Amino acid sequence: MTLRLLLHILILIALSKITACSESALPSIVHKNDTSEIFRLLFKKDFLSRNMPGFGSLQKRNIYGDTILFEFDSIFIGHLPNSINGFNFKFLTKGKICEMASFHYNDSMEFPYFFHLNDFKKIDGAYEISLQVTCVIPLYDKYGKLISSIDSSTTNKCIFGMMCGGGIGVIAYKEGDIIRIKKEGSWSD
């Protein structure tokens, strides 16, 4: 009985390997990740240069060279590549941007503008996205000395987005298997 059982097990193993080999030889259909495709469409330079207020401000001198800073305190960071459509991104938290702006304040009077993803949510099969170009004004230098008293009521070390950029609201949706992106509105700070 054990020899018979062993023979059945060996036959099952051989059949499963044959089936697995024949299945892997078949062409597979790779589905694109919707989020990655949406970001690829959103970060096209011609789309942003036509639709994003403040987009030109991202081209200012930057301590990272050709890299654009991206303020990102969200779970979506895993969906954004470090480089897309000619943009090279450096992902930093709001706190880190403030710290760097304070540290480099003496080197360049203005810290570079950066992207901020305000909103990214799926509603009824479409994605609503709000992307902003903004800036930071450090209130203290790297030694903790007060350098600006723009807003004396705040205890924050930096002020973000004070009349220095703008943004767009877009809708991303599917037409069949194709993802489309459409500007819904824009604003300037």
C-alpha positions in Angstrom: 0.0 0.0 0.0 2.8 2.4 0.8 4.5 1.7 -2.5 1.3 2.4 -4.4 0.8 5.7 -2.4 4.3 6.7 -3.1 3.8 6.0 -6.9 0.6 8.2 -6.9 2.5 11.0 -5.1 5.3 10.9 -7.7 2.8 10.9 -10.6 1.0 13.9 -9.1 4.3 15.8 -8.6 5.3 15.0 -12.2 1.9 16.1 -13.5 2.0 19.4 -11.6 5.5 20.2 -13.0 4.4 19.5 -16.5 1.3 21.6 -16.0 3.3 24.4 -14.5 5.8 24.4 -17.4 3.0 24.5 -20.0 1.2 27.4 -18.1 4.4 29.5 -17.9 5.0 29.1 -21.6 1.7 30.9 -22.3 1.9 34.7 -22.7 0.8 36.5 -19.6 -1.2 39.7 -19.5 0.4 42.4 -17.4 -1.9 44.9 -15.9 -0.6 48.4 -15.3 -0.8 49.9 -11.9 -3.4 52.7 -12.2 -1.7 54.9 -9.6 1.7 54.7 -11.4 0.1 55.5 -14.8 -1.8 58.4 -13.3 1.4 59.9 -11.9 3.1 59.3 -15.2 0.4 61.3 -17.0 0.3 64.0 -14.3 4.0 64.7 -14.3 4.4 65.3 -18.0 6.3 68.6 -18.4 4.1 69.9 -21.2 0.9 69.2 -19.2 2.3 70.9 -16.1 3.8 73.9 -17.9 0.4 74.6 -19.5 -1.8 74.0 -16.5 0.2 74.4 -13.2 0.5 77.9 -11.8 3.9 78.4 -10.3 5.5 75.6 -12.4 8.3 77.8 -13.6 9.3 78.4 -9.9 10.4 74.8 -9.7 13.3 75.6 -12.1 15.0 77.8 -9.5 18.5 77.0 -8.3 18.4 74.0 -6.0 20.9 72.4 -3.6 20.1 69.1 -5.2 20.9 70.3 -8.8 18.2 69.1 -11.2 16.2 67.3 -8.6 12.8 68.8 -7.6 11.9 68.5 -3.9 8.6 66.9 -3.1 7.0 67.4 0.3 5.5 64.1 1.1 4.0 63.0 4.5 1.7 60.4 3.0 1.3 56.7 2.4 1.4 57.3 -1.4 5.2 57.8 -1.3 5.5 54.1 -2.4 3.7 54.8 -5.6 5.9 57.6 -6.8 9.2 56.7 -8.5 12.3 58.7 -7.9 12.3 59.8 -11.5 9.5 60.2 -14.0 9.2 62.0 -17.4 12.5 63.8 -16.8 11.7 64.9 -13.3 14.1 63.7 -10.5 12.4 63.8 -7.1 13.8 64.1 -3.6 11.0 63.1 -1.1 11.2 65.0 2.1 8.8 65.5 5.1 7.6 69.0 5.9 9.8 69.0 9.0 12.9 68.1 6.9 12.2 70.8 4.3 11.9 73.4 7.2 15.1 72.2 8.7 17.0 72.4 5.4 15.5 75.8 4.6 16.7 77.1 7.9 20.1 75.6 7.4 20.6 76.9 3.9 19.0 80.3 4.5 22.3 82.1 4.6 23.6 80.4 1.5 20.7 81.3 -0.7 18.1 83.8 0.5 15.3 81.7 -0.9 14.9 78.0 -0.5 13.7 76.2 -3.7 10.0 75.8 -4.4 8.7 72.2 -4.3 5.7 70.0 -5.0 3.1 69.1 -2.4 0.4 66.5 -3.1 -2.6 67.9 -1.3 -5.1 65.2 -2.2 -5.3 61.9 -4.0 -8.5 59.9 -3.6 -10.7 57.5 -5.6 -14.3 58.4 -5.9 -16.8 56.4 -8.1 -14.0 54.9 -10.3 -12.2 58.2 -10.9 -9.3 59.7 -9.0 -9.4 63.3 -7.7 -5.9 64.8 -7.4 -4.8 68.1 -6.0 -1.1 69.0 -6.7 0.5 72.2 -5.6 3.8 74.1 -6.2 4.7 75.9 -2.9 7.5 77.3 -0.9 8.8 77.6 2.6 9.9 80.7 4.6 12.1 79.8 7.5 11.6 81.9 10.6 14.8 80.8 12.3 18.3 80.3 11.1 20.4 77.1 11.6 21.5 78.3 15.0 17.9 78.9 16.2 18.1 82.7 15.9 14.9 84.4 14.8 15.4 85.8 11.3 11.9 86.7 10.4 8.9 87.8 12.4 6.4 87.5 9.6 3.9 85.8 11.8 4.6 86.4 15.5 1.5 84.3 16.5 3.0 81.0 15.3 5.2 78.7 17.2 6.3 76.9 14.0 9.8 77.2 12.7 8.7 77.8 9.1 5.7 79.1 7.1 4.6 77.1 4.1 2.8 78.4 1.1 2.5 82.1 1.7 1.7 83.7 -1.7 4.4 81.7 -3.6 2.9 79.2 -6.0 -0.3 77.6 -7.1 -1.8 74.3 -7.9 -4.2 72.3 -10.0 -7.0 69.9 -9.4 -7.3 67.0 -11.9 -9.5 64.1 -12.4 -8.0 60.8 -13.7 -10.5 58.3 -15.2 -10.5 55.3 -17.4 -11.9 55.0 -20.9 -11.9 51.3 -21.5 -8.3 50.3 -20.6 -6.9 53.8 -21.2 -6.4 56.2 -18.3 -7.1 59.9 -19.1 -6.3 62.9 -17.0 -8.3 66.2 -17.2 -7.7 69.5 -15.4 -10.6 70.5 -13.3 -9.3 73.8 -11.9 -6.3 75.7 -10.8 -5.4 78.4 -8.2 -2.6 80.8 -7.4 -1.4 81.7 -3.9 
